[in-house]
């Protein structure tokens, strides 16, 4: 039994922060931010919203696209590093919001690779017969873990949620997924645990990133996983119709596209208008490209992500 994506959905909060917003409080400019990241603006969650409420909006849109009712879902996996609670999981909160009384629901915490990890796990569930219809979601309220006096992080990240419906089928769909991690890099990109004694009095748990070091490892790692994914499927670079990368930095994205000999016109980009939405970035980009007609049934799509841990992964998908 195979697993195929049958519906996509996305949600971005209404509030938008442009680069100009940071010029009055930080030593930066619109030109500086854009030149180094490729970002012009990002969406920020409202006070009344939550990671689960954004996930709900994206999930409902994916279900509508797939023509499914919520109660047909038997598996929910949410990739997030900014959950509403330590527990229960955001997936359980979402399950309640969707009115599903009984299904498997849990979160995956794999930083910016959360959606790819969740997709890989759901793929294995379906192949093993443990699920038939799954909701896979990446959702992040990154703005709630940012220090807005830290120029190296606060200008990069945004909020949002993206979702896909994955269904059991005899057709080709998810061709392969590849997941990796290496904990030796744990101190290069992290958020401390606020319920442990890692913080000074009055401090909050903010995202910390050593950007140059992260960039160097990410470029090398993502280049290797392109080869690994193609080799596992007996494919060559020209067999890939679209690249959907994690929207972390335009320079990292360009380097992976170069590795594939792929023109940037075949790379789905959302970073300019959304920033880095962490685990939500790939499903948001996929949904945008499906809905605007670029990605069509039968297209081969390579998705890849890299995040704190370090954790990284890829998925090769036939739509």
Secondary structure by P-SEA (a helix, b strand, c coil): cccccccccccccccccccccccccccccaaaaaacccccccccccccccaaaaaaaaaaaaaaaaccccccccbbbbbccccccccccaaaaaaaaaccccccccccccccaaaaaaaaaaaaaaaaccccbbbbbccccccccccccccccccccccbbbbbbbbbccccccccccccccccccccccccccccccccccccbbbbbaaaaaaaaaaaaaaaaaaaaaaaaccccccccccccccccaaaaaaaaaaacccccccccccccccccccaaaaaaaaaaaaaccccccbbbbbbbcccccccbbbbbcc
